[in-house]
Amino acid sequence: MLLCGFLWSLLAHSELFSEEESPPEILKHTIFLNEFTLGLQPNKDTVFFRDGVRRVDFVLSYVEDKDGEKKQERRKEFEANLEKAGLELETEDKTDSKDKKTYFLKIHAPWDVLATYADVLKIKVPFKGSDIPHAKDVPLEWLSHPFRLPEHIMHPQPDYFTYPFDKTKTDFFLITNKDTFFPPSTRNRIVFYILARCHYYKEDQKDKEKVGIKRLLSNGTYTAAFPLHDCQYWKRARNAECESERYSLYKHWARFLSFYKEQPLNLIRKYYGEKIGIYFAWLGFYTEMLFFAAVMGLICFTYGVLSYDDNISSKEICDPNKGGSIVMCPLCDKKCPFWRLNSTCLSSWQSHLFDNEGTVFFAIFMGIWVTLFLEFWKRRQARLEYEWDLVDFEEEQQQLQIRPEFEIRCTNRRLNKITQEMEPYLPITSKCARFCLSSATVVFWVTRLACIIGVIAYRLAVYAAFASIIKDPMRKIQFVGRIITPQLATSVTASCINFVIIMILNFFYERVAIWITDMEIPKTHLEYENRLTMKMFMFQFVNYYSSCFYVAFFKGKFVGYPGDYSYMFGHLTKLRNEECDPGGCLIELTTQLVIVMAGKQVWGNIQEALLPLIRNWWSSRKGRHNPENHYSRWEQDYVLQNFSQLGLFYEYLEMVIQFGFITLFVASFPLAPLLALFNNILEIRVDAWKFTTQFRRPVASKARNIGAWQEILNAVAILSVVTNAFIMAFTSDMIPRMVYLYTYGNSSMEGYINNSLSIYSIRQIPENNMPEEPNNWLANVTETCRYRDYRYPPDHQKRYTHTMQFWHILAAKLAFIIIMEHVVFVVKFFVAWMIPDIPSDVKARVKRERYLIQEYMHNYEVEKLKLQLSASFITEPQSEVSLMMDRHEVLSECL
């Protein structure tokens, strides 16, 4: 054996076969035998079978355990059926694995199998190079050079005209090498299609439940199923026939130092498939658009800082002679004392940073920004659909990509009017029953009233404790008391508790949503994802935004007044509804938004980046030193994390929830887009790092758009206009200030604080509302206290009823809401009408390509018919080789 290997090595390196002229198979065997004969350890980092020729398109792994006989029987039947389907298998024994107990089954799809299923799945393949000219260079393009990537990374393959593959017309397509005609992403997609529908029951015992690799994975027959990465991510593959695309992605995309570079979307699409490619395209576009919102938000915040000294209202509150002389009524029963207005000096200054004239402008700007973002994304998406051959994909997916679970669980059959084939279907009665049960479950879980009420009750109960501690002059925390008010302390702690509850509920929401969607038995993968998307978003919408909605639209709105306070669940609970600071509730909404939004982003990055680093630190440290010489490519990928079918779903969900934070409540925190921008710059690279280093290679799948997320974004965009209008009207103190400025203050804000506080007689306060320990200084100062409202004083004949100023302000608030909504909606619809969803050049290119395809197909059919007719008149039959050469010459001239 050694002698044969040595002679073969000499033969391959002799003058008869130079390296340039040697066949690829000879070179492969030469390299292998050279390493073997020279005593070197062979390279195990390969994506080929042992013969070095057949590519590994998929890998299944399994271990032998106590229930081994039953699982072994399933594997035997399953693998036999895979071979009947035309797949070629090769098993790596457990003795060759690292743990000495794992078997690896390598799967190769030969040309006939690939051609057959490419025809079934209508996979588009090239038939002619594209002659449509590219767009001209943009002026000042040199400015973007620092952000560019090399051309071979941005465009890893030339442009082609493509057409759905037809097995009977193989000579129509550009097939130069059958082994490389279908890229690895297409090959693993076809193999997974077969694996998902191959049964493992015996011929005489048909059981429709025993179908597909998913069930074999769930019952433990196989431990993993995955396609292989083409190489290690930190260096190129040693085999010249491997693409090393993973290395290119890591070098130019996944490293954080490349955060300012453009994304190689075409390479991402080629390696991972269109579905993952469209996600990163959307995330990158969203991040680019966030830059403009972040700049505008920073400008508005800067305006609040620069106008800090011009805030007359805060100056009056902080003035010892004005704010210090105003005694405020207790904010809770028994535990809360009377207090002076100037104790809220710091919070009033903080509120001005976010509640100023620039906030109104920013709220209107964000309503227009979100429209521009959605409209420009539609155009970007249309361009990607054309460039990635996805224009006609959705209809094909709906008809062909039926979920195996649907085929298994639906025993009824009916004729498909389009395909004229019998297909499974779910009866209308069963569908209605499942829908009703699903709707009832969703409603039950969406109304998480217990948790919401619990947090509100916490706020009400703890506020009294903070008030008694922070406001007590005998305690040694006066420095803290001047900085942290009871409102701020309550808001911060309640927000933290609410964030913990959100994280806990996410665990249950996820499982409930998946269970409900599985119960409905959707027909296609697209339908399954859309239904799951809608349910999960409804759950997360309530989970993340309920506390913000409470602070924005309920807190401080139903308080009552001294002597007639409103209580949560009636007077028996003794939980008085919360009041707002004299500066308004906007600063508390800001606090709530910052803690929940920032906490979610920090926790998400910890989960996505830090935990995988800690978990894989030791294994990475051991495996970085020449692992190809010790562990095979399938073993290196086996220890990576599995990228589940719903992996991309959670990435979308995280970003859409963030999109809700920066649109629904952005009027309360103009810096929210800036935080989102920083997070997304990190998010893109973290996700890229995970895909290239931490995850097994996902099965390539197609998607022409972002699916149901598009409709969710549209709904959030419309709702954001309404929520921001109501925040500016009812949560912000902007409208009362404007009414006072132009109606009651003679174009000056002097005296606004005194005007906005009503008077109440301390003697008329009921005993149960009075503090347990009355202030000794109070009797010598005043007989009245102030509270935030517009009511007549106790000496007025309409005492404690609303004044006319209250109704003026209410009318102004409603008018502002109507005007702002109409202005923003009119601009939104006008912008949407002005910007077409599909660029004109893309429309022209699509029409041009369809025309050329029809022309080339017509010429092909004509020439094929000529060849058939001419062949019938030939008296002496030509050899098969010469006939094929003639056909190719004629067809090449035609094309």
Secondary structure, 3 states (H helix, E strand, C coil): CHHHHHHHHHHHCCCCCCCCCCCHHHHHHHHHHHHHHCCCCCCCCCCECCCCCCECCEEEEEECCCCHHHHHHHHHHHHHHHHHCCCEEEEECHHHCCCCCEEEEEEECCHHHHHHHHHHCCCEEEEEECCCCCCCCCCCHHHHHHHCCCHHHHCCCCCEEEEECCHHHHHHCCCCCHHHHCCHHHHHHHHHHHHHHCECCCCCCCCCCCECHHHHHHCCCCCEEECCCCCCCCCCCCCCCCCCHHHHHHHHHHCHHHCCCCCCHHHHHHHHCHHHHHHHHHHHHHHHHHHHHHHHHHHHHHHHHHCHHHCHHHHHHHCCCCHHHCEECCCCCECCCCEEHHHHHHHHHHHHHHCCHHHHHHHHHHHHHHHHHHHHHHHHHHHHHHHCCCCCHHHHHHHHCECHHHHHHCCCEEECCCCCCEEECCCHHHHHHHHHHHHHHHHHHHCCHHHHHHHHHHHHHHHHHHHHHHCCCCCCCHHHHHHCCHHHHHHHHHHHHHHHHHHHHHHHHHHHHHHHHHHHCCCEHHHHHHHHHHHHHHHHHHHHHHHHHHHHHCCCCCCEECCEECECCCHHHCCECCCCECCECHHHHHHHHHHHHHHHHHHHHHHHHHHHHHHHHHHHHHHCCCHHHCCCHHHHHHCCECCCCCHHHHHHHHHHHHHHHHHHCHHHCCCHHHHHHHHHHHHHHHHHHHHHHHECCCCCCCCCCCCCHHHHHHHHHHHHHHHHHHHHHHHCCHHHHHHHHHHHCCCCCCCHHHHHEEEEEHHHCCHHHCECCCCCCCCCCCCEEEEECCECCCCCCCCCCECHHHHHHHHHHHHHHHHHHHHHHHHHHHHHHHCCCCCHHHHHHHHHHHHHHHHHHHHHHHHHHHHHHHHHCCCCCCCHHHHHHHHHHHHHHHC
